[in-house]
Amino acid sequence: MSNHSTADVPGFPVVALVTSAGGLNALCQVLSPLPADLPAAVVVVQHQQPDHTNHLTALLDRSTALTVTLARENDTLTPGHVLVAPPGRHVLISAPARIGLIDSGAIPPARPSADLLLATLAVTCGPRALAVVLTGRGTDAQAGIRAVAHYGGTVFAQDQASSAYGGMPAAAADTGLVQAVLPLPDLAAAILAHVRDNRHLRRS
């Protein structure tokens, strides 16, 4: 673990769910069992074309007791609230516990970027960060995972057998920094246990 100070991190865990192809089903299965009083904020990034009409927020909102909204500039991270990256925007976490959005631009492949989200999450939230890498193509999130681990956070990944596309989870596991590789049906319980165990994490 890094000696990163937690003096300015939020007073609750922050969970980043990152995914690409096959992500809607995975996200619904992860979010559906989580209670409305989840003692953690959640941020969702799924790769989408910048001109894609966003239905993800509404679909996720119908699948979970958590409050789900599209992320906006300067939104505040709040326990029990899921913020979803809008198409065409990268999501950054800025201290103290706020959302920043920047245009993703015209260059593929990772839009919105899991790496950018996770790197900024790591720096601002330190040991309160939990990164969860779900089904998807490519290697996005690999660099971000290294940042999360460097600053004392935790990483989970979906296992290959339950992933519609195994690229992102495999790339995550290849870092050697994933604390738990789990079947999709087991991830919600693992997330809930983790955030409950860490909701009273002391600041140093």
C-alpha positions in Angstrom: 0.0 0.0 0.0 1.1 3.6 -0.7 1.6 6.0 2.1 -1.0 8.2 0.4 -2.8 10.4 3.0 -6.6 10.0 3.3 -7.1 13.4 4.9 -9.1 14.7 1.9 -10.8 11.5 0.7 -14.6 11.0 1.0 -15.8 9.5 4.2 -17.3 6.5 2.5 -16.2 3.9 -0.1 -16.5 4.7 -3.8 -17.1 1.8 -6.2 -16.2 2.1 -9.9 -17.9 -0.4 -12.2 -16.1 -0.5 -15.6 -17.2 -2.5 -18.6 -17.6 -2.6 -22.4 -19.2 -5.3 -24.6 -21.8 -7.3 -22.8 -21.9 -4.7 -20.0 -25.6 -4.0 -19.7 -26.4 -7.5 -18.4 -23.4 -7.5 -16.1 -24.2 -4.1 -14.6 -27.8 -5.1 -14.0 -26.8 -8.3 -12.2 -24.3 -6.4 -10.0 -26.6 -3.5 -9.2 -29.8 -5.4 -8.8 -29.1 -7.0 -5.4 -27.5 -3.9 -3.8 -29.7 -2.1 -1.2 -30.9 1.4 -1.4 -28.9 2.3 1.7 -25.6 1.0 0.3 -22.9 2.8 2.3 -20.9 3.7 -0.9 -21.1 5.8 -4.0 -21.0 4.1 -7.4 -19.7 5.3 -10.7 -20.4 3.4 -13.9 -18.4 3.6 -17.1 -19.4 1.5 -20.2 -17.7 2.0 -23.5 -20.2 3.7 -26.0 -20.0 5.6 -29.2 -20.0 9.3 -28.6 -23.1 9.8 -30.6 -24.9 6.9 -29.0 -28.4 7.7 -27.5 -28.1 7.0 -23.8 -30.5 4.4 -22.5 -28.1 2.9 -20.0 -29.1 5.2 -17.1 -32.8 4.4 -17.4 -32.3 0.7 -17.8 -30.0 0.5 -14.7 -32.4 2.7 -12.7 -35.2 0.1 -13.3 -33.0 -2.8 -12.2 -31.9 -1.5 -8.8 -33.1 0.1 -5.6 -30.2 2.5 -5.8 -30.7 6.0 -7.2 -29.3 6.1 -10.8 -28.6 9.3 -12.7 -26.5 10.5 -15.6 -23.3 12.1 -14.3 -23.0 15.9 -14.7 -20.2 18.3 -14.2 -19.5 19.0 -10.6 -21.9 16.3 -9.3 -21.1 15.1 -5.7 -20.5 11.5 -5.0 -23.1 10.3 -2.5 -23.7 6.9 -0.8 -26.5 5.0 -2.4 -26.3 6.9 -5.6 -25.0 5.6 -9.0 -23.6 8.1 -11.5 -23.4 6.9 -15.1 -20.8 8.2 -17.6 -22.6 10.0 -20.5 -21.7 9.1 -24.1 -18.9 11.2 -25.5 -17.5 12.3 -22.1 -14.7 10.9 -19.9 -15.5 10.9 -16.2 -12.9 12.2 -13.7 -13.1 12.1 -9.9 -11.9 15.4 -8.4 -11.4 16.2 -4.8 -13.4 16.4 -2.7 -15.6 13.6 -4.1 -16.8 15.5 -7.2 -17.3 14.6 -10.8 -15.5 16.2 -13.7 -16.4 15.6 -17.3 -14.2 16.1 -20.4 -15.0 15.5 -24.1 -13.7 12.1 -25.2 -12.8 13.4 -28.6 -12.7 11.5 -31.9 -10.0 8.9 -31.1 -11.1 5.4 -30.2 -11.1 2.8 -28.7 -11.9 3.5 -25.0 -14.7 6.0 -24.8 -15.5 6.7 -22.0 -12.2 5.7 -20.5 -12.0 3.3 -17.6 -8.3 4.1 -17.1 -9.0 7.8 -16.7 -11.8 7.2 -14.2 -9.8 4.7 -12.2 -6.6 6.8 -12.1 -8.4 9.9 -10.8 -10.4 7.7 -8.4 -7.2 6.3 -7.0 -5.6 9.7 -6.4 -8.7 11.3 -4.8 -10.1 8.3 -2.9 -7.0 6.2 -2.0 -7.9 3.2 0.2 -11.6 3.9 -0.2 -11.6 3.1 -3.9 -13.0 -0.2 -5.1 -12.5 -0.9 -8.9 -14.7 -3.7 -10.4 -13.8 -4.8 -13.9 -16.6 -6.5 -15.8 -17.0 -8.1 -19.2 -15.5 -6.2 -22.2 -13.1 -6.3 -25.1 -9.6 -4.8 -25.0 -7.4 -3.8 -22.1 -8.9 -0.6 -20.8 -8.7 -0.4 -17.0 -5.3 -2.1 -16.8 -3.4 1.2 -16.1 -6.1 2.4 -13.8 -5.9 -0.7 -11.8 -2.3 -0.1 -11.2 -3.1 3.4 -9.9 -5.9 2.0 -7.6 -3.5 -0.5 -6.1 -0.7 2.0 -5.8 -2.9 4.3 -3.6 -4.1 1.5 -1.4 -7.5 0.7 -3.1 -9.0 -2.7 -4.0 -9.7 -4.4 -7.3 -12.3 -7.1 -8.2 -12.8 -8.6 -11.6 -15.4 -10.8 -13.2 -14.2 -14.3 -14.1 -13.7 -15.5 -17.6 -16.4 -18.2 -17.5 -19.2 -15.7 -16.7 -17.9 -12.9 -19.0 -19.6 -12.4 -22.4 -16.2 -10.9 -23.5 -13.1 -11.7 -21.5 -10.6 -9.1 -22.7 -11.0 -6.5 -20.0 -11.3 -9.0 -17.0 -8.3 -11.0 -18.3 -6.2 -7.8 -18.7 -7.1 -6.9 -15.2 -6.1 -10.3 -13.8 -2.8 -10.1 -15.8 -1.7 -7.1 -13.6 -1.5 -9.5 -10.6 -3.3 -6.7 -8.6 -6.8 -8.1 -8.5 -7.8 -9.2 -5.0 -10.8 -11.3 -6.1 -11.8 -12.8 -9.5 -15.4 -13.9 -9.1 -18.4 -15.2 -11.1 -20.8 -12.5 -12.1 -23.6 -13.7 -9.6 -21.1 -13.4 -6.7 -19.9 -9.9 -7.3 -22.8 -8.0 -5.7 -22.4 -9.8 -2.4 -18.6 -9.3 -2.5 -19.0 -5.5 -3.2 -21.6 -5.2 -0.4 -19.3 -7.1 2.1 -16.3 -4.9 1.1 -18.1 -1.6 1.5 -19.7 -2.5 4.8 -16.3 -3.6 6.1 -14.7 -0.4 4.9 -17.4 2.2 5.6 -15.7 3.2 8.9 -12.1 3.2 7.6 -10.2 5.7 9.6 -8.5 8.6 7.9 -4.8 8.9 8.5 
